[in-house]
């Protein structure tokens, strides 16, 4: 058995193993696996031509182990070990810096608390003092990066700003100046409030005067007939649209009467379809049969009278269809004046004036311009001279009124000029009439208009 093992291990391997044995621990050497059982220690018997094997090495003494540990420490360190040592040193320095920062914050907080206690503030305003616990390494940014030395924060101190400018002494003159300034400010605010109150009062008075003028002038118009309310207003409205599209003139008159009753008693049903209703009624005003045309004009009068300012958007279309009827025959003048009169006294005066100007001022027929001037006279009576000739509230309104009045005053028809004289007689008492003529009338016509105004006055 021993001879077989010696044959397996050649001499050079045994020599190298024999040289390394003093440097290794014998209990850590791996033993070769043998299928016949554990190996026995080798004896001095050896084959011829081979060296004699040494006796088994005893375990190392504690003195030898200490020497090996010292030799291990004297070995040069690897790069990974150097990095670990530097990381440990950096971590230790960072933890020490964190402790110093926490101590500085505590010191600053205590100084703030002392300063606040000296100034007399409440104890509840103190901020909580941070605990003296080191920060976790995971929360610190980039441990491996070089860290600059921490700069201690300066203690917070509350200082009051003191100006270096010389202070003025309190004298009687300064007190007098402040009192006078206060009085001036109070008087200025009082004047502003008074002017605002006056303006509001003037506006209220102007509105009341216009309303009274409308009501007084509307009394001159003939009263409209009172009709009964309808049982089914929605169906009556749909049926009126159907009948007005047919050719039977008797049914059309009945449909127009139903529209009048809707305007009197069922305005909530009529208002959503008001534009369509006005278009249908204006179409019937141009009807060739006089009965249907007159019934349509009376229906427009009912619409203006009962719906009021809701008819502002429909005023211009109604004026364009009503005014040309003055030049057709005298039988239409009564119903036309009725509809236009209720238009002037029911809707906004500016809307009615614009509708009359756009509808008949430049018409070729003299009767149409005459009726336009006659209803413009009613508008001037409703609006009043102060509102028309103010020039500040609405300069465009004043300019348009002066231009229209000068155009009618210089008309080639005598009937139209007489109506223009009536318009200017309403405004002739106003002191700013000549100024407004010089401001807004054309230069070529100012002399003739001034002479015309003098005759009116």
Secondary structure, DSSP 8 states (H G I E B T S, - for coil): -HHHHHHHS-HHHHHHHHHHGGGS-GGGS-----TTSS-----S---TTS-----------HHHHHHHHHHHHHS---HHHHHHHHHHHHHHHHHHHHHHHHHHHHHHHHHHHHHHHHHT--GGG-----------GGGSS-TTS-------------------S------HHHHHHHHHHHHHHHHHHHHHHHHHHHHHHHHHHHHHHHHHHHHHHHTTS---------S-HHHHHHHHHHHHTSS-HHHHHHHHHHHHHHHHH-HHHHGGGHHHHHHHHHHHHT-SSHHHHHHHHHHHHHHHHHHGGGGGGGHHHHHHHHGGGGGT-GGGHHHHHHHHHHHHHHS-HHHHHHHHHHHHTT-SSHHHHHHHHHHHHHHHHHH-HHHHS-SSS-HHHHHHHHHHHHHHHT-SSHHHHHHHHHHHHHHTT-TTHHHHHHHHS-GGGHHHHHHHHHHH-
